[in-house]
Amino acid sequence: MTINLDRIVEHDFTDDCAACRAQEIAELAIVPAAAGLEAHHGLPQYSLALFGAAALLGVLLEEGVERGEIEATLGRVLDEIEQHIAEDKLMGGPTQGSA
């Protein structure tokens, strides 16, 4: 099985955009859950964000996706996130919630 990371992260401007849906699930469910688990278990803030993300990316490595491809794709996603953060600041602040 070949994993096409471009297909996963590129927005297709439809109601069923996989990138938008995955991003929304992460923001609405995964990020708050990680913050709650950190607090409940006395872990440092952002520890699950870092190690959880790394573990999930490790699954891609196990599936044979090259590290360089993962790093390049992650860079694109982080660039997009930074752009959204900058836009949010211009519009009056970040969205609710943090992890």
C-alpha positions in Angstrom: 0.0 0.0 0.0 1.3 3.4 -1.0 0.5 6.3 1.3 0.0 9.6 -0.6 0.6 12.3 2.0 -0.3 15.1 -0.6 -3.8 13.7 -0.9 -4.2 13.8 2.8 -3.0 17.4 3.4 -4.1 19.2 0.2 -7.4 21.0 0.5 -9.8 20.2 -2.3 -12.3 23.0 -1.6 -15.3 20.6 -1.3 -17.6 19.9 1.6 -15.8 16.5 2.0 -12.2 17.9 2.1 -10.2 15.3 4.0 -7.7 17.9 5.2 -10.4 20.2 6.6 -12.2 17.3 8.3 -9.0 15.9 9.8 -8.0 19.3 11.0 -11.4 19.9 12.6 -11.4 16.6 14.4 -7.9 17.3 15.8 -8.9 20.8 17.0 -12.3 19.8 18.4 -11.4 16.4 20.0 -7.8 15.4 20.0 -6.2 18.7 21.3 -8.6 19.2 24.2 -8.4 15.5 25.1 -4.6 15.7 25.2 -4.7 18.7 27.4 -7.2 17.0 29.8 -5.1 13.8 29.9 -1.9 15.8 30.7 -3.7 17.6 33.5 -5.2 14.5 34.9 -2.0 12.5 34.9 0.3 15.4 36.1 2.2 15.5 32.8 3.9 18.7 31.6 1.8 20.8 29.3 2.4 19.9 25.6 4.0 16.6 26.4 1.3 14.6 24.8 1.2 17.0 21.8 4.9 16.3 21.2 5.1 12.6 22.0 1.6 11.8 20.6 2.4 13.5 17.3 5.7 11.7 17.1 4.1 8.3 17.8 1.4 8.9 15.2 4.1 10.0 12.7 6.0 6.8 13.7 3.1 4.8 12.3 3.9 6.4 8.9 7.5 5.3 9.2 6.4 1.8 10.0 4.3 1.8 6.9 7.3 2.7 4.8 6.9 6.4 4.3 10.3 8.0 4.1 11.2 10.4 7.0 12.1 13.2 4.5 8.6 13.0 3.0 7.0 13.1 6.4 9.2 16.1 7.4 8.4 17.9 4.2 4.7 17.3 4.6 4.7 18.2 8.3 6.5 21.4 7.3 3.7 22.3 4.9 1.1 21.6 7.6 2.9 23.7 10.2 3.3 26.6 7.7 -0.5 26.5 7.2 -1.1 26.4 11.0 1.2 29.4 11.4 -0.7 31.3 8.7 -4.0 30.5 10.6 -2.5 31.7 13.9 -1.4 35.0 12.2 -4.9 35.4 10.7 -6.6 34.7 14.1 -4.4 37.3 15.8 -5.5 39.9 13.2 -9.1 39.0 13.8 -9.0 39.4 17.5 -7.2 36.4 19.1 -6.9 32.7 19.0 -9.8 30.3 18.9 -11.0 28.8 22.3 -9.1 26.0 23.8 -5.4 25.0 24.1 -3.2 22.0 24.5 
